[in-house]
């Protein structure tokens, strides 16, 4: 019997090569509001958080008005962007292979529901996922709510659940929910940051995810 029944993916930086696009959209929003400038590195580090939490991390002294204003401006820039963000190489093949092997598949993301539905539709992957949770309908990562709701909804115990993500927030969420985690290093956070969270393993790309699962 395979050790995992449910595999939960983060989206941005894990399945979709969107880190640079997210950073660019946030930089545009910051510039439009004439806020103090930030480095691309600082912005990439907040990818994975819910948008309000991300803004507060970038601007710790922000009041609720600024948080709402910048979050709304970012959403506007992102949703109106003509840029098509690609899936990582092997993403589609991995999801198909996991589905063929009867894994339950889910997404837990810092994106909004509107944002996730948009990219799921654009990529044609909607029907592969048995359930999804977004940051505007749950507590932001690393709070365990998203994972706990997915496990409860799909009837899978935490020891049979694997969270796959590219940020410390994904790995910390898995730990907080009592689930296992697998880190992938092609996204927003460094290998050193990922190692500090003690995932089951760190892989370089999505092709290695399938190899790792097959070797269990």
Residue, then its C-alpha position, 0 to 999 in steps of 0.5 A: x500500500x502506498x504511504x500517501x493517499x492525498x497529495x496537496x500542491x501549492x500552486x505558485x512556484x510549485x506547479x506554475x512558474x509564476x514567481x517573476x510574474x507575481x513580483x512584477x505585478x506587486x512592483x507595479x502596484x507598489x509603484x502605482x501607489x507611490x509606496x516605498x520601493x522594495x527589492x524583488x527578493x523581499x517580494x518573492x519571499x512573501x509568495x505563498x502567504x495570503x495577500x493581506x498577510x503578504x502586504x503586512x510582511x512587506x510593510x509592517x507599519x501598514x494600517x488596514x487601509x493601506x493593506x486593503x488598498x495595496x492588496x486591491x491594486x495587486x489583484x487589479x494588476x494581476x487579473x488585468x495582466x495579459x501575461x500568460x504564466x506557464x506551468x513548470x515542465x512536467x507539471x501536467x505529466x506529473x498530475x496525470x500520472x498521479x491521477x492514473x495511480x489513484x491519488x487524491x489531488x488537491x491544491x492549497x494556495x495563497x491565491x484568491x479563489x478568483x485567481x485560482x479558478x482563473x489559472x485552473x481554467x486556463x491550464x485545463x487542470x480543474x477536473x484533476x483536483x478533488x478539492x481546493x482551498x484558497x487564502x481568501x476563504x481560510x487562514x493564510x499559511x502557515x496556519x493549518x486550516x487549509x490542509x485540515x479542511x482538505x483532509x477532512x473533506x476528502x476523508x484522509x488521515x494526516x499521516x497519509x497526506x503529503x504537502x508539496x510546496x516551494x516555500x517555508x509557509x507550505x512546509x510549516x503548514x504541513x507541520x502544523x497540520x501533522x501532515x508530511x511535506x516534500x519541498x521543491x527548490x525551483x520556486x520562491x525560497x532558497x534550499x537553505x530556507x526549505x531545509x530549515x523546515x525539515x521536509x521529508x525530502x527536497x527535490x529539484x523539479x517536478x520530474x523528481x517528485x514522481x521518482x521520489x514517490x515511486x521509490x517509497 
